């Protein structure tokens, strides 16, 4: 299964980024092959609609799940339409979240915020 995670740096020792739409990078991690690919988030510098643009990047990557601390409603709608499951990150460390995901310890992300439209 491919999972996507917003991360601060291009490293497996990085933290998960608190901002989904404005994260600098996405990790696309294959739980079967253990392959890790880092993607630049071109939506990070967007004037508006960063969440939707970032969500489309995840859809295009063929990920089946996303691990994130939070997600805005517009991006969540994109994920719902693409049948991508959202999981709540536990703490900041990428490696700990990957281990928790593979152990089935992460909960689904149920709190979707309205988003930070207009840079708010």
ABEGO torsion letter per residue (X at the ends): XBBBBBBABBBAABBBBABAAABABBBBBBAAAGBBBBBBBAAAABABGAAAAAAAAAAAAGBABBBBABBBAAAAAAAAAAGBBBBBBBEABAAAAAAAAAAGABBBBABBBAEBBGGX
